[in-house]
Amino acid sequence: QNKRCKIRTNMFTGIVEEMGTVVSLEERDDMTLWDGTSGKGTELTVKGNVVLDGAYLGCSICVNGVCLTATELKDDTFKVGLAPETLRRTYLGTLQEGDRVNLERASEIGGRNSGHFVQGHVDGVGQIIDRWTDEDSLFFKVKVDPSLLRYIVPKGFVAIDGTSLTVCEVDSRPEESWFTFMLVEYTQKKIIIPSKDVGGLLNIEVDVLGKYSESALAAIMPRIEELESKVKELERKISIYEENES
């Protein structure tokens, strides 16, 4: 009987597998670099269970929406390094001992994807500006930079702290720049977001398909503009010709 090959990619689904606990966040000056010299760096240690099943040195683990590389593994903890770019783009640098974090292993090739394609490449940080309940649903309103909101659309996907969620409403006015999402009763008990109050920070990754679409459109726009210019010039010449003929 053939067994499904469990080859993992560096992509995630946004379906959080467990909530881990921060053991420590340390700034070190003895990190070994590629040439054997030492340098400064930030190291995060997390306690987990499910994500350590099948883990190996160098594997990818998503922590609060950030794809990180496991540098040390023990029975119930793992360590990852936080690059300067990671610290700039996310709020992981503010984590403290005892904080809960969303964890997910990289997805398997050929496996089900009940969320969406999450890279673990956080685009920026959003701030909770309101939250409320509607029967058993928990709603959040999040303010983000307009440069991110352009990729967030109603009923589209967004990854928030590594959780694949559906956008409810969007207000793209510059003075507003917010969107809302909601958590169903089951999800509320499986992720860390419900523990955050107004003012809390969230790691935001917009749907990569939106960025690819924009990039593809940007590549053909000059050709479209050139064609439109030629059509207008042709229309002008035809108009002149018709006037001369009349």
Backbone torsions as a table, in degrees:
resi	resn	phi	psi	omega
1	GLN	NA	129.2	-179.1
2	ASN	-78.1	137.4	176.4
3	LYS	-102.6	143.2	179.0
4	ARG	-63.9	129.2	-179.2
5	CYS	-73.2	121.0	-176.5
6	LYS	-93.3	70.2	176.5
7	ILE	-94.8	122.3	-175.6
8	ARG	-95.0	144.2	178.1
9	THR	-97.5	-176.7	173.5
10	ASN	-100.0	27.3	176.2
11	MET	-111.5	160.7	179.3
12	PHE	-129.2	171.1	-177.3
13	THR	-108.4	-15.5	-175.8
14	GLY	82.3	8.8	174.8
15	ILE	-99.4	100.4	-174.9
16	VAL	-62.1	131.7	-177.4
17	GLU	-89.1	-30.9	178.9
18	GLU	-166.8	164.3	172.1
19	MET	-102.6	120.3	177.9
20	GLY	-96.7	-177.9	-178.4
21	THR	-130.3	133.2	177.6
22	VAL	-69.8	125.7	176.6
23	VAL	-90.9	-43.1	179.1
24	SER	-163.7	156.0	172.3
25	LEU	-133.9	111.5	-172.4
26	GLU	-124.2	142.2	169.1
27	GLU	-95.9	122.3	-176.7
28	ARG	-118.6	151.5	177.0
29	ASP	-116.8	15.6	-179.4
30	ASP	-121.5	29.1	178.5
31	MET	-73.6	128.4	-178.0
32	THR	-80.1	123.8	-179.0
33	LEU	-91.6	177.7	-174.6
34	TRP	-59.8	-30.8	-176.7
35	ASP	-97.0	10.5	177.7
36	GLY	91.7	-8.9	178.7
37	THR	-81.3	170.0	-179.7
38	SER	-104.5	147.5	178.5
39	GLY	-144.3	174.0	179.9
40	LYS	-88.4	150.4	179.1
41	GLY	-168.0	170.1	179.8
42	THR	-115.9	131.8	-176.5
43	GLU	-124.4	130.6	-179.6
44	LEU	-111.7	130.7	176.5
45	THR	-113.7	129.1	-175.3
46	VAL	-127.9	140.0	175.1
47	LYS	-94.5	129.8	-179.6
48	GLY	-148.8	-177.9	-179.3
49	ASN	-138.7	-67.8	-176.4
50	VAL	-59.4	-44.5	-174.7
51	VAL	-69.4	-13.3	178.3
52	LEU	-86.1	-11.3	177.0
53	ASP	-70.9	112.4	-178.4
54	GLY	84.8	3.2	-179.7
55	ALA	-71.3	152.1	178.1
56	TYR	-147.9	159.7	179.7
57	LEU	-58.5	128.0	-179.2
58	GLY	94.6	-6.3	179.1
59	CYS	-73.6	162.0	-179.1
60	SER	-98.0	132.4	175.2
61	ILE	-129.3	132.1	-179.9
62	CYS	-88.9	120.4	179.8
63	VAL	-116.6	111.7	-177.2
64	ASN	50.3	40.0	175.8
65	GLY	89.4	1.4	-177.2
66	VAL	-110.0	122.7	176.9
67	CYS	-73.2	117.5	-177.5
68	LEU	-127.8	153.9	-177.4
69	THR	-99.6	126.6	179.3
70	ALA	-70.8	122.5	-178.9
71	THR	-107.3	-14.8	177.5
72	GLU	-155.3	136.4	-178.3
73	LEU	-126.8	135.0	172.9
74	LYS	-128.5	-174.2	-175.1
75	ASP	-57.2	-42.4	-176.8
76	ASP	-134.9	16.1	177.0
77	THR	-139.5	159.1	173.1
78	PHE	-143.5	155.0	178.6
79	LYS	-116.3	146.2	175.8
80	VAL	-138.6	152.5	175.4
81	GLY	-95.5	144.4	177.4
82	LEU	-109.8	110.3	-179.7
83	ALA	-71.6	157.6	177.7
84	PRO	-53.7	-38.6	178.8
85	GLU	-64.1	-38.3	177.5
86	THR	-63.3	-42.7	-179.7
87	LEU	-67.1	-31.4	179.0
88	ARG	-75.2	-37.7	-172.6
89	ARG	-86.2	-22.1	-172.9
90	THR	-125.1	179.1	175.5
91	TYR	-103.3	14.6	-177.4
92	LEU	-59.8	-26.3	179.7
93	GLY	-68.2	-11.9	179.7
94	THR	-97.3	-1.7	-178.5
95	LEU	-63.6	147.7	179.5
96	GLN	-129.1	161.3	178.2
97	GLU	-53.8	130.5	179.5
98	GLY	95.6	-14.3	178.1
99	ASP	-64.8	142.7	176.5
100	ARG	-87.8	145.5	-179.7
101	VAL	-136.9	146.5	174.9
102	ASN	-77.9	136.2	-178.4
103	LEU	-129.0	141.6	175.0
104	GLU	-150.6	137.2	172.9
105	ARG	-77.7	158.8	175.6
106	ALA	-61.3	147.3	-176.5
107	SER	-74.0	157.8	178.7
108	GLU	-91.6	141.7	175.8
109	ILE	-63.3	126.7	-179.9
110	GLY	87.1	-3.4	-179.6
111	GLY	-81.3	165.5	177.7
112	ARG	-68.5	149.1	174.7
113	ASN	-127.1	97.7	-178.0
114	SER	-85.4	-2.8	177.9
115	GLY	-111.7	-115.9	173.1
116	HIS	-150.0	178.8	-177.3
117	PHE	-74.4	107.3	179.8
118	VAL	-109.4	124.8	-178.5
119	GLN	-85.2	-25.6	-172.8
120	GLY	82.8	16.2	178.2
121	HIS	-106.5	90.9	-175.1
122	VAL	-64.7	133.2	-178.6
123	ASP	-88.2	-26.7	-179.0
124	GLY	174.9	-177.1	-176.8
125	VAL	-113.2	135.4	174.6
126	GLY	-109.4	162.6	179.9
127	GLN	-124.5	133.6	178.5
128	ILE	-70.5	124.6	179.2
129	ILE	-113.2	-8.2	175.3
130	ASP	-166.9	155.2	173.6
131	ARG	-153.6	145.6	-178.9
132	TRP	-158.5	165.7	178.5
133	THR	-109.4	148.5	174.0
134	ASP	-134.3	97.7	-171.3
135	GLU	56.0	-118.8	-177.5
136	ASP	-95.6	8.5	178.8
137	SER	-99.2	144.7	179.0
138	LEU	-113.8	119.1	-177.7
139	PHE	-101.5	147.4	175.3
140	PHE	-131.5	141.9	171.0
141	LYS	-112.5	127.5	-172.8
142	VAL	-124.6	129.5	176.7
143	LYS	-93.5	131.0	178.8
144	VAL	-133.8	165.9	176.7
145	ASP	-65.7	140.2	179.3
146	PRO	-53.9	-28.5	179.6
147	SER	-65.2	-23.9	176.1
148	LEU	-91.0	-37.6	-175.1
149	LEU	-62.5	-23.9	-179.5
150	ARG	-62.0	-22.6	-179.9
151	TYR	-98.9	1.9	-177.3
152	ILE	-107.2	121.3	-175.8
153	VAL	-128.6	151.5	177.8
154	PRO	-56.0	133.3	-179.6
155	LYS	71.5	7.0	175.9
156	GLY	-88.7	174.4	178.4
157	PHE	-87.8	149.8	168.8
158	VAL	-151.7	142.2	176.9
159	ALA	-100.5	121.9	-177.7
160	ILE	-121.3	116.4	-173.1
161	ASP	51.5	35.8	177.6
162	GLY	82.8	4.7	-178.9
163	THR	-102.1	126.2	177.8
164	SER	-74.1	118.0	-176.2
165	LEU	-134.9	160.0	179.6
166	THR	-101.3	131.9	179.2
167	VAL	-72.8	136.0	177.4
168	CYS	-94.5	-68.3	-179.0
169	GLU	-124.6	155.9	178.4
170	VAL	-137.3	133.8	172.8
171	ASP	-122.1	104.2	-174.2
172	SER	-91.5	5.9	176.3
173	ARG	-61.3	135.4	-175.1
174	PRO	-52.6	-36.1	-177.9
175	GLU	-78.1	-10.6	-179.8
176	GLU	-107.4	-70.7	175.1
177	SER	53.3	60.8	179.1
178	TRP	-138.5	164.1	172.4
179	PHE	-141.8	163.2	178.8
180	THR	-122.5	155.9	172.6
181	PHE	-147.4	164.1	179.9
182	MET	-134.2	154.2	178.9
183	LEU	-114.8	127.3	175.1
184	VAL	-74.0	166.1	-173.7
185	GLU	-56.3	-41.6	-178.7
186	TYR	-64.1	-47.6	-177.2
187	THR	-63.6	-34.3	-178.6
188	GLN	-54.9	-30.8	-175.2
189	LYS	-91.7	-3.7	-173.7
190	LYS	-110.7	-6.8	-175.5
191	ILE	-135.2	171.1	-173.9
192	ILE	-87.9	-14.8	-173.0
193	ILE	-55.2	-42.7	-178.5
194	PRO	-59.5	-19.6	179.5
195	SER	-80.1	-4.1	-176.8
196	LYS	-97.1	136.5	-179.6
197	ASP	-100.8	179.1	175.4
198	VAL	-56.3	132.9	-175.7
199	GLY	99.2	-15.7	179.4
200	GLY	-68.7	155.1	-177.7
201	LEU	-101.9	149.0	179.9
202	LEU	-135.2	135.6	173.1
203	ASN	-78.0	129.7	-175.5
204	ILE	-117.2	127.0	169.9
205	GLU	-123.4	116.7	179.9
206	VAL	-76.6	164.4	-178.9
207	ASP	-64.7	120.4	-175.7
208	VAL	-62.9	-25.2	179.3
209	LEU	-62.9	-33.4	177.8
210	GLY	-65.3	-40.5	180.0
211	LYS	-69.4	-39.1	177.1
212	TYR	-64.3	-40.1	179.6
213	SER	-63.0	-42.8	179.1
214	GLU	-63.7	-41.1	179.7
215	SER	-64.0	-42.1	179.7
216	ALA	-65.7	-40.6	179.6
217	LEU	-65.6	-38.6	179.8
218	ALA	-62.8	-30.6	-178.6
219	ALA	-72.3	-30.9	-177.3
220	ILE	-99.0	-12.1	-177.9
221	MET	-59.1	-42.3	178.4
222	PRO	-58.5	-37.9	179.2
223	ARG	-67.9	-40.4	178.6
224	ILE	-63.6	-43.9	179.5
225	GLU	-64.2	-38.6	177.8
226	GLU	-64.3	-42.2	179.4
227	LEU	-64.6	-42.4	178.5
228	GLU	-61.7	-38.4	179.3
229	SER	-64.3	-41.0	179.6
230	LYS	-67.6	-38.9	179.0
231	VAL	-64.0	-43.3	178.9
232	LYS	-62.6	-40.2	179.0
233	GLU	-65.7	-39.6	177.9
234	LEU	-64.9	-42.1	178.4
235	GLU	-62.5	-38.3	179.2
236	ARG	-63.9	-43.1	-179.2
237	LYS	-67.0	-39.4	178.5
238	ILE	-64.0	-40.7	179.7
239	SER	-62.3	-42.6	178.6
240	ILE	-64.5	-43.0	-179.3
241	TYR	-61.6	-43.8	-179.4
242	GLU	-64.7	-36.2	178.7
243	GLU	-66.3	-39.9	-179.6
244	ASN	-68.7	-29.9	-179.5
245	GLU	-78.7	-24.0	-176.7
246	SER	-84.0	NA	NA
